[in-house]
């Protein structure tokens, strides 16, 4: 069965620090990969997605993620975080032949001003 | 254990019929959400509710209806007006207070297919 593991449950950084949130999945076949963000008091929003092609995916608000197939990873990165990046971040995986999406448990990111 | 229960897991509908998907949570969460997942796409928000007896349309509310008569329940009705209802439907909940440490919880989903 597919599963998604996010390594850090809670991350605290200062503004301008670099960010990397880990995400590993367990599935042997082709996958679609997603990062979602939930800002305080809001619903989920799609941050970026990987379907095929260039494994380095650029999303909104300066975020990017790299798909490393050999490591079953899809880590989220941002070179310099801002206070407004304070949110919960969810990694998700989906089999392209299926429509079911599996979410990780989320990483709560808190940026200190 | 607390969590979100969606039922049924698989649902089949004939064209022209309304069908209701159940979502129940025992987490005492104020906010509940319905998302739709289509092959090759990300989640899209259908409806959400922040408190009992109140709900708002999401990005793709047309052809759907909801109710929030109880805190723990947020059923979604897929009406005959929804022209492309075949999808995976995911329910979620969260504490309304943005300062809480509770994450958004997800159900296991309901897969709806049209016969």
Interface residues (C-beta under 8 A of the other chain):
Chain A: X10 X32 X34 X36 X38 X40 X41 X43 X44 X46 X49 X51 X88 X90 X92 X94 X96 X97 X98 X99 X100 X101 X103 X105 X106 X108
Chain B: X33 X35 X37 X38 X39 X40 X42 X43 X45 X48 X58 X87 X88 X90 X92 X94 X96 X98 X99 X101 X103 X104 X106 X109 X111
